[in-house]
């Protein structure tokens, strides 16, 4: 018995054992290294392995993990703003914290979260370049 790859529209759709090729789309794969499998491509008499899937970026993190992305000094600065900042600063920071507390997780690709963290950098609450670090999945 020999091993054959059944090709449908340039893709290996199945692997079968047979004494002979029963159809023109059956390609002998005995002895090939690496051994082609279901999902491989077959183009111009050559087998190609499927691309390796990239890990998905995780945009949703816990609130605790979000705050851990801030340096201790940055968290302390935010806490000081709540104590000694202007009423406008306190309102903005409280609104941001309330927003984060409503969803359970923080979505790093959320427009409001992105804008708020970038504004913290512009205002000097967090260091230069830190917004990108904090918001990167």
Phi and psi in degrees as a GROMACS rama.xvg file:
@    title "Ramachandran Plot"
@    xaxis  label "Phi"
@    yaxis  label "Psi"
@TYPE xy
-116.343  161.098  UNK-2
-103.508  132.163  UNK-3
-126.986  143.764  UNK-4
-97.3339  129.612  UNK-5
-91.957  121.883  UNK-6
-102.774  126.538  UNK-7
-128.387  116.525  UNK-8
53.0027  49.7661  UNK-9
67.4452  8.84943  UNK-10
-118.082  138.029  UNK-11
-71.1943  114.461  UNK-12
-97.3365  -19.7346  UNK-13
-164.428  161.043  UNK-14
-122.1  131.302  UNK-15
-132.463  156.428  UNK-16
-104.945  132.595  UNK-17
-156.638  157.778  UNK-18
-74.3571  -21.9837  UNK-19
-158.163  164.862  UNK-20
-72.6686  118.924  UNK-21
-90.8396  -15.9772  UNK-22
-139.756  156.046  UNK-23
-64.4991  -21.9894  UNK-24
-89.6712  11.56  UNK-25
-95.797  119.755  UNK-26
-113.552  126.758  UNK-27
-64.0538  129.174  UNK-28
-123.337  7.8977  UNK-29
-54.7698  132.788  UNK-30
81.6389  -5.73369  UNK-31
-74.2423  135.203  UNK-32
-129.402  122.567  UNK-33
-71.2731  158.464  UNK-34
-76.3918  119.739  UNK-35
-61.7438  151.976  UNK-36
-137.486  179.507  UNK-37
-57.8735  134.037  UNK-38
97.1782  -12.7781  UNK-39
-71.3136  158.648  UNK-40
-97.9594  152.176  UNK-41
-133.022  106.367  UNK-42
-133.539  130.56  UNK-43
50.3317  47.8279  UNK-44
66.2411  20.3564  UNK-45
-128.798  136.625  UNK-46
-91.5677  140.508  UNK-47
-128.308  130.606  UNK-48
-70.2849  152.385  UNK-49
-67.7605  153.591  UNK-50
-63.4453  146.794  UNK-51
-75.7377  124.442  UNK-52
-65.9574  138.883  UNK-53
-82.7654  143.84  UNK-54
-63.5747  141.635  UNK-55
-69.3976  140.797  UNK-56
-72.7186  138.295  UNK-57
-99.9049  110.578  UNK-58
-94.8919  -15.291  UNK-59
-105.677  117.236  UNK-60
-128.847  161.681  UNK-61
-67.7989  157.335  UNK-62
-58.866  -41.7921  UNK-63
-61.1029  -45.5561  UNK-64
-64.4828  -34.0862  UNK-65
-62.81  -50.4646  UNK-66
-65.9502  -27.2532  UNK-67
-68.732  -17.8265  UNK-68
-73.0363  -18.9176  UNK-69
-84.1726  142.48  UNK-70
-66.6003  156.664  UNK-71
-56.2321  -43.7545  UNK-72
-62.7689  -34.2439  UNK-73
-69.9476  -41.6248  UNK-74
-64.0534  -39.0889  UNK-75
-64.6371  -40.0476  UNK-76
-62.0779  -42.7981  UNK-77
-63.1472  -41.2804  UNK-78
-64.252  -40.0274  UNK-79
-63.1583  -36.7426  UNK-80
-62.1742  -39.6353  UNK-81
-64.3425  -28.9764  UNK-82
-88.8645  -42.9671  UNK-83
-122.611  -2.19912  UNK-84
-71.8857  174.15  UNK-85
-67.6985  163.202  UNK-86
-60.3264  -37.1926  UNK-87
-63.5404  -43.9822  UNK-88
-62.7454  -44.4906  UNK-89
-60.9471  -43.5661  UNK-90
-61.7568  -46.3817  UNK-91
-63.1338  -43.7398  UNK-92
-68.5857  -40.8408  UNK-93
-64.2055  -39.8009  UNK-94
-62.7167  -43.3051  UNK-95
-62.8625  -46.7144  UNK-96
-62.5689  -42.1389  UNK-97
-60.7626  -41.9079  UNK-98
-60.4082  -45.3321  UNK-99
-63.7757  -35.6451  UNK-100
-76.0742  -11.0386  UNK-101
-81.134  -24.8229  UNK-102
-104.174  -9.11673  UNK-103
86.8409  -54.7406  UNK-104
-113.331  159.201  UNK-105
-101.827  126.936  UNK-106
-93.3963  111.201  UNK-107
-67.1471  -16.7629  UNK-108
-101.275  13.7084  UNK-109
-76.0731  129.918  UNK-110
-56.8182  -42.0648  UNK-111
-66.7966  -40.8844  UNK-112
-64.7234  -45.0405  UNK-113
-59.7739  -49.4285  UNK-114
-60.9465  -45.3536  UNK-115
-63.2443  -45.1423  UNK-116
-67.3733  -39.7039  UNK-117
-63.9923  -38.216  UNK-118
-65.7627  -33.785  UNK-119
-61.7729  -39.6997  UNK-120
-68.0392  -44.9859  UNK-121
-59.607  -39.0812  UNK-122
-78.226  -6.58133  UNK-123
83.1985  9.69575  UNK-124
-70.703  -36.7639  UNK-125
-118.757  157.115  UNK-126
-69.0804  164.596  UNK-127
-60.6861  131.455  UNK-128
83.4021  -7.09727  UNK-129
-72.3204  -30.3749  UNK-130
-58.7567  -44.2546  UNK-131
-62.567  -42.3059  UNK-132
-63.4882  -44.1243  UNK-133
-65.5699  -35.8567  UNK-134
-93.5551  -4.46772  UNK-135
-78.3623  126.083  UNK-136
